[in-house]
Amino acid sequence: MKHSVFIVVIFFALTLVACGKPTAPESASSDNYGTTHEGKPAEGRNELPGK
């Protein structure tokens, strides 16, 4: 029993080290919201509502 708990704790610790913390882009602005990665307006189901 003690060995299995130890293995689970080690696995959990390694998972935390491997994943790290969540990050966000440094330039999180909404200026280009609703555009493709090429800067063109989105079309079809990806188009912003109200257009």
C-alpha positions in Angstrom: 0.0 0.0 0.0 2.8 2.4 0.9 4.5 1.7 -2.4 1.5 2.5 -4.5 0.8 5.8 -2.7 4.5 6.7 -3.2 4.3 6.0 -6.9 1.1 8.0 -7.3 2.7 11.0 -5.5 5.8 10.8 -7.7 3.6 10.6 -10.8 1.6 13.6 -9.7 4.7 15.6 -9.0 6.2 14.8 -12.4 3.0 15.7 -14.1 3.0 19.2 -12.4 6.7 19.7 -13.4 6.0 18.6 -17.0 2.9 20.8 -17.5 4.0 23.9 -15.8 1.7 26.8 -15.3 -0.8 28.0 -17.8 0.4 31.0 -19.8 -1.3 33.6 -21.9 0.1 35.5 -24.9 2.0 38.6 -23.8 0.1 40.8 -26.3 -3.5 39.9 -25.4 -5.4 42.6 -27.2 -8.8 42.4 -28.9 -7.8 44.6 -31.8 -7.7 41.7 -34.2 -10.6 39.8 -32.8 -12.7 38.1 -35.5 -9.9 37.9 -38.0 -8.0 35.0 -39.4 -4.3 34.5 -38.7 -3.6 36.3 -41.9 -5.5 39.4 -40.8 -8.5 38.8 -43.1 -12.1 39.0 -41.8 -13.6 35.7 -40.7 -16.2 34.1 -43.0 -19.0 31.7 -42.5 -19.7 30.2 -39.1 -16.5 32.0 -37.7 -17.9 35.4 -38.7 -18.6 37.8 -35.9 -22.4 38.2 -35.1 -24.0 41.4 -36.3 -22.1 41.7 -39.6 
